[in-house]
Amino acid sequence: MNGVEKMANLSWQEIRTRAIRFQNEWKDETREHAEAKSFWDDFFDVFGISRRRVAAFEKHVKTLNGQGFIDLLWKGVLLIEHKSKGKDLERAYKQATDYFPGLKESELPKYILVSDFENFVLYDLEQGGDRRFKLNQFAQNIELFGFIAGYQKQEIKEQDPVNIKAAEKMGELHDKLKSVGYAGHDLEVFLVRLLFCLFADDTGIFEKNLFRDYIEHETSEDGHDLGLYLAGLYETLNTPVENRAKNIDEILNKFPYVNGSLFAERLGIATFDSEMRELLLESAALDWGLISPAVFGSLFQSVMDAGQRRTLGAHYTSEENILKVIKPLFLDELWEEFEKIKNIKTRREERLHEFHDKLALLKFLDPACGCGNFLIISYREIRILELEVIRELLRGQMTLNIDLWVKVDVDQFYGIEIDEFASQIAQVALWLIDHQMNMKVSNEFGEYFVRLPLRKRPHIVHGNALHLDWSDVIAKNQLNYILGNPPFIGSSLMTSEQKEDLKQVTKVIPKAGSLDFVTGWYVKAADYIRGTKIKVGLVSTNSVVQGEQAIILWRYLMLQKDVEIHFAHQTFRWNNEAKGKAAVYCVIIGFSSMRGLPKTLFSYPSIIGEPTSKSVEMINQYLLEAPVVFIEKRREPISNAPSMTKGSQPTDGGNYLFKEEEMKEFIVKEPLSEKYFRPWVGSHELINGYQRYCLYLADCPPEELRKMPHVLERVENVKRMRSLSKKAATRKWADFPTRLTEDRTTDEDILIIPRHTSENRKIIPIGYFKSPTICGDSAIQVANADLFLFGILNSSMHMAWMRTVCGRLESRYRYSNTLVYNNFVFPEPTEKQKDEIVKKAKRILDVRSKYPDSTLADLYDPLSTPPDLLKAHYELDKAVEKAYGKTFKTDEERVAHLFDLYVQKARK
């Protein structure tokens, strides 16, 4: 066994310990025993400092300019250039970099070491910088050479370029294999196996660079035999060492037995060419020890879809968001329990062992696991906690059998995933994070710890979670936690297959047709956990706690399935959505069928900022600290307030609606028509200051109508359009062509509110219009509304209520008279308070009039609202809150108070 092999068989802790132990025994004459001599011979053997050369490094690489030979090249890792004592090491470094043009990309080193055998300089080409030391300081700088054993100290970042570059390389290889006809299931499994091998090559599962050397030295440069060699390797990795052929190739036999069924299935032989072989070598040259399993799985999957590849790096679930789920779901509670046990005096060791056993028995299920991100981070965090437990149990003790102490394993984690490729990645990624955690244990206790062969495997099921009985994946009496982020698909965007899947799950729920796809997981989870102690934490779009969905879904969950929310993150922006796509606004909901659990509510002062947390007594279906109240549509206002109605609908085929110029041109041709035109204001006209007019003929006598041939032509067009409609109700209106199909015109002044408005606006634009304005069907109206009503509807109290209970169209607010307005509890002010509200409301109209060229869209854009208009609204808010008898700091407080008032009103 040469020096490289010996070093690879030592843990980094062992290398470091021996280096410190033998630090004074550098020269042959001072070495006191054979162990020290052997260690430093082997260590220097790796770096070519001794006269001997490692067998793998015997081939020197000649440069293109013929200036000489590289002293030592460890391809893709290290280049060493030695000079005579006292020579210029800066020149040595330049000479080393001059060799680069003669190297392939896959051979370019990550480090350069130059020396004169007395002074040393190690250059880190990836991270930048250099470290200088003398020969007698080598032991103190031993940490610099952790890459010998595959150890890396860099922190893995979410969008680490190593992850992205590796995924891109694998994507290229995927495309080339597919282009030559190697596709489908075989290709997916083949690439997942390559992922494991590449990772194993740099992290101590295999001997360092064993896989890469196998490809580079055993296969032909034209790549024609690479597929056969990989098939042979996969077969070897699936065969215990004692069962392998006695005459097996020596390098193949160095590979360990992996097991875990990862290499069990026989695949078709992949065909390669020279370009594809070089691409694989370039992939192997990357430092896979820096790859994050939590990030790379999703990246790896995304590169297989050419349409997604342009948004590479934006498709994974961030660790930050995963922690928002798992910390309140289980992690905080477990750490709190551990800290309490750690500080007790009686039965401390016994309680620590009991807690350790508890960690080893916990079971986790992600029923929409994708590439396993939630499971990976959960596993990592449980292993970190376990490591702390082991530290406490072994405090002051030495152990030679660390494998007896590590109990948490990947078989505690379960997943369901409809995409086969993603499910395979999830399984392998869990093994990879397991190995990373094993290396952390090795470094902590100075004993190399690796789980090979793989005796346990994650339970990742390829299937449709809405079809499967989750009890067939794991019995409910064995499970502790359900977690994840099921698909974000709105009710209007589902495929026919998804609609049918959801229908089968929600068919027991009245009015379930408007539910989003994600609600299927809520319903399945609620069915599964009933009567158990299982806790659930799910991420979903905030639509599940808004409008009708908050009533339809949660009435079933809370009243029929006994679900209680015990933690929740109110609406925040999902900060890792794909580039070029609309932002996703999410909530996180933790629930169970247990009663009386502590409850925590996370609020976001800014939806893109950090949350604040608060312990609360209750959390309702709107994720507020307020009573659980299922607000229904109401025909009349719950308060003493004027009626609000929808606008008028013409169903005219465009014949009765005119732009201003079109109206003027028409009147020139048909002068008698002028008195029948009325201003028409819908949402678009209201918000954008765009004026249209309606030819309103309901009051036009027949004899006068017959005098207007151009008007009659329009009436005939409307009659024809309605008679040809597919809707029976519209066809009936063909007999009344001069009437609007829904006529709610009034001769009074009206207040108009748009039915849909942008979620970016804090205040819905509301306008007053003089008679005889007609409110269009895209808006809602209140006839003869006074300034007091205008003030209340423009207040933060009403706006906060609207944002909570209204429905959504895509992400826009959908204002409803029956759900929002009719259920809103108005204050009961004194005359003085009412006068103050009227005064502040008028002030808003006065300020608006100062900007005649600005539309309501301009005035209420969050970035362009004039300061004096904002101030006017702040003053109005103060006046309205006085009428409610309280001062509120947040919208959550406002809505909670309104819910209390609603309950009181509803009981009367």
Buried (B, 14 or more C-beta within 10 A) or exposed (E): EBBBBBBBEBBBBBBBBBBEEBBEBBEEEEBEEEEBBBBBBBBBBBBBBBEEBBEBBEEEBEBEEEEEEBBBBBBBBBBBBBBEEEBEBEEBBEBBBBBBEBBBEBBBBBBBBBBBEEBBBBBBBEEEEBEEBEBEEBBEBBEBBBBBBBBBEEEBEBBBEBBBBBBBBBBBBBEBBBEEEBEEEBBBBBBBBBBBBBBBBBBBBBBBBBBBBBBBEBBEEEBBBBBBBBBBBBBBBBBEEEEBEEEBEEBBBBBBBBBBEBBEEEBBBBBBBEEBBBBBBBBBBBBBBBBBBBBBBBBBBBBBEEEBBEBBBBBBBBBEBBBBBBBBBBBEEBBEBBEEBBEEEEEBEEBBEEBBEEBBEBBBBBBBBBBBBBBBBBBBBBBBBBBEBBEBBBEEEEBEEBBEBBBBBBEBBBBBBBBBBBBBBBBBBBBBBBBBBBBBBBBBBBBBBBBBEBEBBBBBBBBEBBEBEBEEBBEBEEBBBBBBBBBBBBBEEBEEEBBEBBBEBBEEBEEBEBBBBBBBBBBBBBBBBBEBEBBBBBBBBBBBBBBBBBBBBBBBBBEBBBBBBBBBBBBBBBEBBBEEEEEBBBBBBBBBBBEEBEBBBBBBEEBEEEBEEEEBEBBBBBBBBBEBBEBEEBEEBBBEBBEBBBBBBBBBBEBBBBEEEEBEEBBEEBEBBEEBBBBBBBBBBBBEBBEBBBBBBEEBEEEBBEEBEEBBEBBEBBBEBBBEBEEEEBEEBBEBBBBBBBEBBBEBBBBBBBBBBBBEBBBBBBBBBEBBBBBBBBBBBBBEBBBBBBBBBBBBBBBBBBBBBBBBBEBBBBBBBBBBBBBBBBBEBEEEBBEBBBBBBBBBBEBBEEEEEBBBBBBBBEEEBBEEBBEBBEBBBBBBBBBBEEEBEEBBBBBBBBBBBBBEEBEE
